[in-house]
């Protein structure tokens, strides 16, 4: 049987001013509801975090419940997936606000031993494993799936100087034989999802480091944490890290009928070298 949960905050802070509220907080909410056995405490922690997030409450009370969730076994990977999933229903501003708190609660205490570890400690989402389809990248990239529900979400991380080749997101009958690990995983996930005739394309949400995005015929755009890039179908483009910085972005593949990705030539060393 799990340890009984007790709470005295109500009486400690409001006992004389609002004794009934203190009683309801300490004896009913935490004394009875939190100790009710039909749902385990870890699940209750998750429900509470999502409820507060949905209500737009991102003050010290949410920090407390994030700490409580961590203490009852919610891992860094789990809370990242929970917040990402809830963000789809509650909105991006709430997601960013909760991630800022969660990042501090789940901050790694272990000392970083190399550049990759130091960078991992600076971002909330996991870096993941080396991209097995790295032949379409110059340099080393990594991939971690964050969410499989609704729209699949992946965190893509680039080592300094790494960038992917020029490529195009398609709908219809375009050649889908050349896909990265992200594209292949997304295609498989979407094949299991209900059919939806959406526009296709991709959205990037930058979460760490510094990088670049460029569409054919246009100047490259610098990307920093919080930058959002919307990539329509049929637009030839590339994205990757700056020469002197690690870089990570979430990749959201927008469903489209018979979606695919066509990979083209690498970004030339001359053009990439002009970017500071």
Phi, psi and omega in degrees: 000137182288158181295138181293134180274130176235153181216136178233006184301322181299310181290324180297320187260332187228011187305313181279325184283319183218074184298326178293316177299317179300318178298314181296320180293309187280317188267325183267300182299301183274329182285324183250305185296312181292338180262001176295135194270355183293331179237135180289160187296323179300316179296320177298321177299316180296315179300318182294315179301313181294322179296315179295320178299315181297330180276356180078019180269110183232037179262202184297334179294322177290320177303316178302314183286332171294317177298320178296320178297316179297318181295335181256023166101003177285121183276169177300318180294321180293315182293327176297316179291322180297311182293320179299314180298313182295328180300327180299335181256330186261339178113150184297317180303320178293320178300313179299318182297318181288322179298324179297323177286315183296324180300323178287322181293319182262022180300134181291134178266342182287138179293140178287137183256346180207178183298321180297315179296318180296320178292319178303322180290347181266349180235158184276320185282147179293145177290322179090203185256158176305139181291115182291347177257037183295353179294345177262014178233149168261115185097184185263131176234163182226159184219134176220126177279128182263322182213141177253351186271154177053259175259118179300140183234132180234142170264122179250126182240137181242132170290161180308132179084352180279140175208156177271167178290164168304139179205167185225132172269131186239162162231155181099219190260020180296157182298121179252016187283343183245101183227149172281175176302319180298311182298317182295317180295319179296316181300318179294320180294316181293331179295333179272348184274160176301146181294127179221125181271080178259184191281339185080190183093198187211151172236136176247134175235113187282133185236357179187150176073205181221137181210193183223150171226136180217134171261148181302131179086000180235163177289149176292146181247129178288139181242132179229164179309128183101343177294142179236131179239127175255122185247109181288165173297141173084001181264121178282131188200172170212163175207154182177189185277157169289164184297330187245020185212142165293162182205137177224141171220149169281138177247119177248113180273117181281123183301141175208155183294125180056045180295146179202170177232129176258124181262137186241207185285157176294157171293133184293146178300325181295312181293318180294323183295340180282346183275133182260000000 
